[in-house]
Amino acid sequence: MLQSNHNITITGSTRHMLYHYYELNHAVIAPMRLAVSYSSTFWNSPSNPMGKSPLGRSMTASFDMFERLTRRYGKPEFGIETISVNDKSYAVQQDTVLEKPFCNIECFTIPDLPKSLQSKRKKILMVAPMSGHYSTLLRGTVETMLIDFDIYITDWTDARLVPTSQGKFDLSDYVDYIIDFLHFMGKDVNVMAVCQPSVPVLAAVSFMAQHNDDHVPASLCLMGGPVDTRRNPTSVNDLAEHRSIDWFEKNVIVKVPFPHAGFMRDVYPGFLQLTGFMTMNLERHVDAHKDLFWNMVKGDGDSSEKHDQFYDEYLSVMDLSKEFYLQTIEEVFIKHSLATGQFMHHDELVDPGAIKNTALMTVEGELDDITGLGQTEAAHDLCKNLPKKKKLHFIQKGVGHYGVFNGRRFKSEIAPAITKFMQSQK
C-alpha cells in the first residue's frame, strides 16, 4: 500500500492533471499498438516462410514485448474450474453471493463432493488486501484452502468504477463491511485476513466482541499483517514515519477523470501504485523482461507462459478511495492506533481485549521485507483476555511476504497448519 509512494513528488496543477496525462498517453499510443498488432500477425502467420527464422522470432518477440508493456491490464478472472480432493477431480462453482458498492463476496464451493465430505466442511471468510492489486492475487490461496473449506472471498471494487453518488469509503466503512459480511455468512465462520486487512479485521472482531455479537467468528488467522509496525520496522514503514498525511494527500491523491463511472472521486490511482511496485525492485523486473524476450526468441513457450501469468496479475491494479488510503496510513503506520489502544470506530474505542472466544492464529514469513517479524504476532498481546490454548503463532522459514499466502511452502506447510487450527475450533 505504501511502496508506490517512494521517490514520488508531484505538486500543483501537475497532480490535478496526472490522471488526464495517463489517459492521454494511452490514447496516443493506441495507433502504434494497432500497427504493432498487424505486424505481429504478419510475422506469426503460418504462411510466412520467414516466421520461424531467427529474424522472424526476433521481430515477433519485439512486437509482443511492446504490446505487453503498453497494455492496460484489466481485472483478472479467478478461473478456478476444477480441483483435486483425495486424488479425484471435482468441478468448482463460483457465485457472487453478496454485492455492495465497494465490494462483492465471491463464493467458491465444490457441489459434487460426497455428502460425507460436505458435512465436514466449514466456511472461511478470506479477506483479500485492498492495497492495489485485485483479490485474484489470492487465487492460489483460494485453491489451496478450497480443498477443505468453502471459501467466501472479498472482491474489492476499483474505486474509479464507483460513482460519487455511492458516497465515501473509509477505514470505518471497511470495518462495517467486515461485520456485515460475518452477519451474512452466519455463525461458526473462520476468517483469514491477508496482509493489509489484519488491522481492520481485528478491529471488527474486537468491536463485535465488545457488543456481545453472536456472529463473532470461531477463529481468526492474520497473515503478514501490520498490526504493530513499531516492531522490526521495514523500509515501507519508515516511509510513512517520515512523511506527513498532507504530503501523501498533496502528492498521490487525484480525481478520477471522465468518462469513468467514478468521475470526480478522489483516489490513490492504481498506475501510481504500479510505478512504486516496479521501482522498488526495478532491476529484477528489467532482468525478468530481458529473459522473457530471449525465451520468446528461442521459442521457450513454458518459461514465457509462466512469466505472462505472473505479470498479468502483477500489472493489474485498482484505484483506492482517498479516505480509506489516507486513514490507513495515519491510523496503522503513523499513529499505530490499534496497537496503542487509540483505534476508534464510530466514536467508540476499540478494545481487542474484549475477544475471549475467537481463536487467534498469526502467520509470518521469516524473510518478509514488507511486514517485519513480530508485527503480526503483536495481535496476541492485544488480545490479552484470550486463553493461551486459543492462540497460535506460526513463522514460516525461508519465505518472504508473498510466500506467506502463496507458493510451495504455503501449500505444503502453512495451509496444513491453518487447516488444523481452524478445524480444531468448536
C-alpha distance (Angstrom), angle and dihedral (degrees) to the residues before:
residue distance angle dihedral
M1 . . .
L2 3.80 . .
Q3 3.77 103.5 .
S4 3.77 94.2 82.1
N5 3.80 92.3 66.1
H6 3.77 93.9 65.1
N7 3.81 112.7 126.3
I8 3.84 93.2 -8.9
T9 3.78 117.4 135.0
I10 3.81 115.9 168.1
T11 3.77 123.2 163.0
G12 3.79 143.7 174.5
S13 3.79 122.3 -10.4
T14 3.81 91.7 -8.1
R15 3.80 90.6 66.8
H16 3.80 93.2 48.8
M17 3.82 91.1 51.2
L18 3.80 95.6 42.0
Y19 3.80 96.5 100.5
H20 3.81 90.1 45.2
Y21 3.81 90.7 52.9
Y22 3.78 89.3 50.6
E23 3.80 92.6 51.1
L24 3.82 91.7 44.4
N25 3.79 91.5 51.3
H26 3.79 90.4 53.0
A27 3.81 90.4 50.2
V28 3.83 92.9 48.0
I29 3.81 94.4 54.5
A30 3.81 93.8 44.5
P31 3.87 93.0 92.6
M32 3.81 89.8 49.3
R33 3.78 90.5 50.8
L34 3.80 89.6 51.7
A35 3.81 92.0 50.3
V36 3.80 90.8 48.1
S37 3.80 89.8 50.0
Y38 3.80 91.6 55.7
S39 3.80 91.8 45.7
S40 3.80 91.6 49.5
T41 3.80 90.1 51.2
F42 3.81 90.0 52.5
W43 3.81 94.3 51.5
N44 3.82 93.1 42.0
S45 3.80 93.9 50.5
P46 3.85 113.3 118.8
S47 3.80 87.8 -139.5
N48 3.81 91.9 60.0
P49 3.84 106.3 95.5
M50 3.82 90.0 -160.2
G51 3.81 93.9 53.1
K52 3.82 95.8 94.0
S53 3.79 95.3 39.1
P54 3.83 121.0 105.0
L55 3.81 88.4 -104.4
G56 3.80 92.1 49.5
R57 3.80 93.9 48.4
S58 3.81 90.9 47.6
M59 3.80 91.8 50.6
T60 3.81 91.7 47.4
A61 3.81 91.9 47.5
S62 3.81 91.0 50.4
F63 3.79 92.9 50.2
D64 3.79 92.1 46.4
M65 3.79 91.5 50.2
F66 3.81 91.5 51.2
E67 3.80 90.6 49.4
R68 3.80 93.0 50.2
L69 3.81 95.2 45.8
T70 3.81 93.5 50.0
R71 3.79 98.7 38.9
R72 3.78 122.1 115.2
Y73 3.76 103.4 -131.8
G74 3.79 114.9 -141.2
K75 3.76 129.5 -157.4
P76 3.82 109.8 -61.5
E77 3.79 123.7 -131.3
F78 3.79 122.8 -118.9
G79 3.78 89.2 -131.4
I80 3.82 95.1 -171.6
E81 3.80 102.3 154.5
T82 3.81 105.0 154.4
I83 3.78 137.4 15.8
S84 3.79 134.9 -170.0
V85 3.80 118.4 -123.3
N86 3.81 118.2 177.3
D87 3.81 89.0 -11.0
K88 3.80 92.6 -56.4
S89 3.80 124.3 111.1
Y90 3.81 119.9 -126.6
A91 3.79 133.4 -178.6
V92 3.81 116.4 -108.4
Q93 3.80 120.3 -137.8
Q94 3.81 119.6 -150.4
D95 3.80 120.2 -166.5
T96 3.79 134.7 171.9
V97 3.79 99.7 -129.6
L98 3.81 101.6 171.7
E99 3.79 132.3 25.6
K100 3.81 127.9 -162.8
P101 3.81 129.5 163.9
F102 3.81 95.3 -100.6
C103 3.79 101.3 25.8
N104 3.80 143.7 24.2
I105 3.77 127.4 -161.2
E106 3.80 115.0 -126.8
C107 3.80 115.1 -160.2
F108 3.81 123.1 -154.8
T109 3.80 118.7 -165.1
I110 3.80 139.0 159.4
P111 3.82 102.8 -133.5
D112 3.81 96.8 -179.7
L113 3.81 96.3 58.0
P114 3.82 114.4 122.8
K115 3.81 113.2 -94.1
S116 3.80 90.1 -115.6
L117 3.82 89.0 63.6
Q118 3.80 96.4 36.9
S119 3.79 92.0 57.8
K120 3.81 91.5 58.4
R121 3.79 96.4 51.3
K122 3.80 120.3 107.4
K123 3.79 129.7 -166.0
I124 3.79 127.2 -102.5
L125 3.78 123.3 -163.0
M126 3.81 100.4 -153.6
V127 3.79 109.4 -161.4
A128 3.79 108.2 -155.8
P129 3.80 121.2 -153.3
M130 3.79 117.0 -90.2
S131 3.77 91.9 -155.3
G132 3.77 107.3 110.2
H133 3.77 108.3 -61.5
Y134 3.78 126.5 80.8
S135 3.80 122.8 -105.4
T136 3.80 88.7 -103.1
L137 3.80 85.2 81.4
L138 3.82 82.9 81.7
R139 3.80 93.9 54.2
G140 3.81 91.3 117.3
T141 3.80 91.0 46.0
V142 3.80 90.7 53.3
E143 3.81 92.7 47.2
T144 3.79 92.7 51.0
M145 3.81 97.9 45.8
L146 3.82 92.2 41.3
I147 3.79 89.4 73.1
D148 3.82 89.5 73.7
F149 3.83 106.0 16.0
D150 3.79 142.3 42.5
I151 3.80 104.4 -114.0
Y152 3.81 126.7 -141.3
I153 3.80 109.9 -177.0
T154 3.80 130.6 -172.3
D155 3.80 109.7 -117.9
W156 3.81 102.6 -163.2
T157 3.81 117.2 -152.0
D158 3.79 123.7 -123.6
A159 3.82 103.5 -107.2
R160 3.80 92.5 -137.5
L161 3.81 87.5 65.7
V162 3.82 95.5 54.5
P163 3.84 114.5 89.0
T164 3.80 115.9 -127.9
S165 3.82 87.0 -120.5
Q166 3.82 86.6 75.8
G167 3.79 89.7 66.0
K168 3.78 131.2 -133.1
F169 3.79 129.6 -37.6
D170 3.79 117.2 -148.9
L171 3.79 138.3 158.1
S172 3.81 92.8 -80.0
D173 3.79 90.0 51.9
Y174 3.80 88.0 52.1
V175 3.81 90.6 54.3
D176 3.81 90.2 48.0
Y177 3.81 90.6 51.2
I178 3.82 91.1 54.3
I179 3.81 91.1 50.2
D180 3.82 90.7 48.1
F181 3.80 90.9 49.8
L182 3.80 92.0 51.7
H183 3.80 91.0 49.5
F184 3.79 89.7 49.7
M185 3.81 93.2 51.5
G186 3.80 95.9 49.5
K187 3.77 129.0 -140.5
D188 3.82 132.6 -28.2
V189 3.82 94.1 38.4
N190 3.79 124.9 154.7
V191 3.80 120.2 -145.6
M192 3.80 130.1 -148.8
A193 3.81 115.9 -170.0
V194 3.79 112.8 -169.9
C195 3.81 116.1 -154.2
Q196 3.84 113.5 -56.6
P197 3.85 97.0 31.3
S198 3.80 92.5 60.3
V199 3.82 93.5 93.5
P200 3.85 100.1 43.6
V201 3.82 91.8 40.7
L202 3.80 92.5 50.5
A203 3.81 87.7 46.8
A204 3.82 91.2 50.5
V205 3.81 93.6 50.6
S206 3.81 90.3 45.4
F207 3.80 91.3 50.8
M208 3.81 90.6 49.3
A209 3.81 91.3 49.4
Q210 3.80 90.8 50.5
H211 3.81 88.9 56.0
N212 3.81 94.6 44.5
D213 3.80 90.1 -117.5
D214 3.81 108.8 -177.8
H215 3.82 90.3 -148.2
V216 3.79 94.9 70.2
P217 3.82 107.7 134.2
A218 3.79 122.3 -101.3
S219 3.81 90.6 -128.0
L220 3.77 139.9 5.9
C221 3.81 124.3 -153.1
L222 3.81 116.6 -167.8
M223 3.80 113.6 -165.7
G224 3.81 123.6 -164.8
G225 3.79 92.5 -29.5
P226 3.85 129.6 157.9
V227 3.80 98.1 -120.8
D228 3.81 91.9 147.2
T229 3.80 114.4 7.9
R230 3.79 92.2 -176.8
R231 3.80 86.9 80.5
N232 3.79 114.1 84.9
P233 3.84 93.3 -21.8
T234 3.82 118.7 -148.9
S235 3.80 130.4 -149.9
V236 3.80 87.9 -92.6
N237 3.81 90.5 57.6
D238 3.80 92.1 45.2
L239 3.80 90.3 55.7
A240 3.80 91.6 60.0
E241 3.79 92.3 44.3
H242 3.80 92.0 57.0
R243 3.80 98.2 44.8
S244 3.78 128.9 67.7
I245 3.79 124.6 -133.4
D246 3.79 87.5 -112.1
W247 3.80 89.5 58.4
F248 3.81 92.2 53.5
E249 3.80 92.1 46.4
K250 3.80 93.9 48.1
N251 3.81 95.4 45.1
V252 3.79 109.5 36.5
I253 3.82 109.1 20.7
V254 3.82 116.2 95.1
K255 3.80 138.0 160.6
V256 3.78 121.7 -102.7
P257 3.82 108.6 -112.2
F258 3.79 129.5 -135.6
P259 3.06 132.8 -58.9
H260 3.83 95.5 33.2
A261 3.81 115.5 103.3
G262 3.80 89.6 -119.1
F263 3.82 92.3 57.5
M264 3.85 110.6 167.9
R265 3.82 94.4 9.2
D266 3.82 112.5 137.0
V267 3.79 109.2 -121.1
Y268 3.76 145.6 163.6
P269 3.83 96.2 -122.0
G270 3.77 123.9 -129.4
F271 3.80 94.2 -131.4
L272 3.82 90.4 60.6
Q273 3.78 90.2 49.8
L274 3.79 90.1 50.1
T275 3.80 90.1 51.8
G276 3.79 88.7 57.1
F277 3.81 94.1 43.8
M278 3.81 89.2 54.5
T279 3.81 99.2 41.7
M280 3.79 93.3 50.9
N281 3.82 88.1 66.6
L282 3.81 101.2 15.6
E283 3.80 97.1 146.4
R284 3.80 91.7 52.1
H285 3.82 92.4 50.1
V286 3.82 92.4 47.6
D287 3.80 90.7 50.9
A288 3.81 90.3 48.0
H289 3.80 91.5 54.3
K290 3.78 91.4 46.6
D291 3.79 88.6 54.1
L292 3.80 90.0 47.8
F293 3.81 91.4 53.3
W294 3.79 93.9 51.3
N295 3.80 92.3 43.8
M296 3.80 89.1 54.9
V297 3.81 90.3 48.5
K298 3.81 90.1 50.6
G299 3.80 91.7 44.8
D300 3.82 93.5 -118.3
G301 3.80 96.5 159.5
D302 3.81 97.2 174.3
S303 3.82 95.3 56.8
S304 3.81 91.5 43.2
E305 3.80 92.0 50.5
K306 3.81 93.3 51.0
H307 3.81 90.1 49.1
D308 3.80 91.0 49.4
Q309 3.79 93.0 49.4
F310 3.80 92.3 52.4
Y311 3.81 96.4 45.9
D312 3.80 94.6 42.3
E313 3.80 85.5 64.2
Y314 3.79 98.0 34.7
L315 3.80 94.5 51.5
S316 3.81 94.1 47.4
V317 3.79 106.9 95.2
M318 3.79 137.5 164.2
D319 3.80 136.2 -148.6
L320 3.81 119.5 -106.8
S321 3.80 124.0 -145.2
K322 3.78 113.8 -104.0
E323 3.82 94.7 -125.0
F324 3.78 95.0 52.3
Y325 3.79 94.6 44.3
L326 3.80 97.5 48.3
Q327 3.81 94.6 41.8
T328 3.79 90.9 50.5
I329 3.79 91.8 52.8
E330 3.80 92.3 46.8
E331 3.81 99.4 42.3
V332 3.81 99.9 36.0
F333 3.80 106.8 29.3
I334 3.81 104.8 25.9
K335 3.82 108.4 27.5
H336 3.85 96.8 24.1
S337 3.79 84.2 -147.2
L338 3.81 100.7 175.6
A339 3.80 92.8 44.7
T340 3.80 92.5 49.3
G341 3.81 96.6 44.3
Q342 3.81 95.4 -108.5
F343 3.81 102.7 106.9
M344 3.79 111.2 127.2
H345 3.79 128.4 -161.8
H346 3.81 116.7 -173.5
D347 3.82 90.7 -19.5
E348 3.80 91.7 -52.4
L349 3.79 123.6 114.6
V350 3.80 112.0 -118.8
D351 3.80 115.7 -134.4
P352 3.84 118.9 -169.1
G353 3.80 86.2 -168.7
A354 3.81 86.5 77.7
I355 3.82 89.9 71.9
K356 3.81 107.0 100.8
N357 3.80 105.6 144.9
T358 3.81 107.6 33.4
A359 3.81 109.2 92.1
L360 3.81 113.1 -130.8
M361 3.80 128.0 -145.2
T362 3.81 123.6 175.3
V363 3.80 124.9 -165.3
E364 3.79 126.1 -162.8
G365 3.80 135.2 175.5
E366 3.80 118.7 -127.9
L367 3.82 92.3 -137.2
D368 3.80 99.1 37.7
D369 3.82 108.3 144.3
I370 3.81 94.7 178.8
T371 3.80 102.1 49.2
G372 3.80 108.0 27.7
L373 3.80 123.6 -138.0
G374 3.79 111.3 -82.3
Q375 3.81 96.7 25.9
T376 3.82 93.5 99.0
E377 3.80 94.3 34.1
A378 3.82 87.0 61.8
A379 3.81 87.6 80.3
H380 3.81 89.5 76.1
D381 3.80 91.5 60.3
L382 3.80 90.7 49.3
C383 3.81 92.3 51.4
K384 3.77 89.9 60.5
N385 3.82 96.4 156.7
L386 3.79 95.5 52.9
P387 3.83 112.2 105.7
K388 3.81 115.7 -110.7
K389 3.80 90.8 -121.4
K390 3.81 87.3 65.1
K391 3.80 94.1 52.8
L392 3.81 130.3 82.6
H393 3.80 130.9 170.4
F394 3.82 118.3 -164.0
I395 3.82 126.1 -169.8
Q396 3.79 116.4 -169.5
K397 3.77 113.7 -148.5
G398 3.78 119.7 -134.4
V399 3.81 100.6 13.9
G400 3.77 134.0 109.2
H401 3.79 129.6 -151.9
Y402 3.80 99.1 -62.6
G403 3.80 92.0 41.6
V404 3.80 88.3 65.7
F405 3.81 91.0 73.5
N406 3.79 106.3 16.6
G407 3.78 143.3 35.6
R408 3.80 137.4 41.3
R409 3.81 98.1 -43.3
F410 3.79 91.6 48.1
K411 3.79 91.7 53.2
S412 3.79 96.8 43.5
E413 3.82 103.0 36.2
I414 3.81 116.4 6.8
A415 3.81 100.2 44.0
P416 3.83 94.5 49.3
A417 3.82 89.5 51.4
I418 3.82 91.6 50.2
T419 3.79 91.7 46.3
K420 3.79 92.4 51.0
F421 3.80 91.5 47.7
M422 3.81 94.6 49.3
Q423 3.77 95.8 43.5
S424 3.81 90.6 52.1
Q425 3.81 92.2 60.1
K426 3.80 119.5 96.1
